[in-house]
Amino acid sequence: MRTKGVAELIRGFEQKDRGSLARVLTLVEKNSPADQAKLAPLFARARGIKKTGITGPPGGGKSTLINRLISHYRQREKTVACVLVDPSSPISGGSVLGDRIRMQEHFLDPGVFLRSVASRGEPGGLCRSAIEMALLLDAFGMDEIIIETVGVGQSEIEVASIAETVLVVLTPEAGDAVQVLKAGLFEVGDIFVVNKSDRPGAQALYYELRSMFEDAGSNRQVLTVSALEDQGIKELLEAIGAHRASLDRTGQDGRRELRRRHLLELAVSQFKDQLAAKLLKEHPELVEEVCSARLSPHQALEKLENFFKDIFKP
């Protein structure tokens, strides 16, 4: 995009124009170094709004729960922005972006901003640009920022690097609580939400989780809700508020950690792209041997020892 165009977008952003916000977020997704440099002043304006992350296995009703949270925040006259990360196709890189379909009632509300993004194959359920979007939505002036991850299950722990309060949404159908939590969600979640509380097994899952945390000496909260029936949502909002208050008492500054994470993500993303381009340019024959199954990837890496030494030389 031409320089003047970016400058115009920044002015629109500063004037709280939602169209400009949407296009600025699109620039973030494209990740052009030239445009990113021009957007740098906007990132610095983030106020440090505490963000809510929502994660958990597929089918837990995360989108329905977010829909309810938005409604309750709007009743309190708060503006709400949501970054909804959907899984990317491993073949095309495309994404269904279906969360927007489930939240149609908020489409025309000027106090709600929904942004669906594709995960781009990130294993933790979050794309690199989600961090930048969270910072920009904060800088834009939104009162509440919600980040939903793709629902890939146990590996979905990266949300904790962006959101100060993480909700893990589970349902009776999720099965044994230990199996669901043992690979990382146990450590990541701040509030565990048993959704679809009207279904058989919901109370059993609630007590199982409570017992698990008590045995571990953890003070994590466990709540039961029915997002579909709008039950338990007010109690959930109170729990989110209480967790934020506890963070305030400790003096935690989420902006510092998020900006640190932003730097590292950018560095890794840029290095990954440059490394791939360098490898394809300097060793096309080795790549072809792997593609033709004459070498395994591990064997190829052994042959690339000097290649990596040159990159990481002291």
Secondary structure, 3 states (H helix, E strand, C coil): CCHHHHHHHHHHHHCCCHHHHHHHHHHHHHCCHHHHHHHHHHHCCCCCCCCEEEECCCCCCHHHHHHHHHHHHHHCCCCEEEEEEECECCCCCCECCCHHHHCHHHCCCCCEEEEEEECCCCCCCCCHHHHHHHHHHHHHCCCEEEEECCCCCCCCCHHHHCCCEEEEEECHHHCCHHHHHCCCHHHHCCEEEECCCCCCCHHHHHHHHHHHHHHCCCCCEEEECECCCCECHHHHHHHHHHHHHHHHHHCCCHHHHHHHHHHHHHHHHHHHHHHHHHHHHHCHHHHHHHHCCCCCHHHHHHHCHHHHHHHCCC
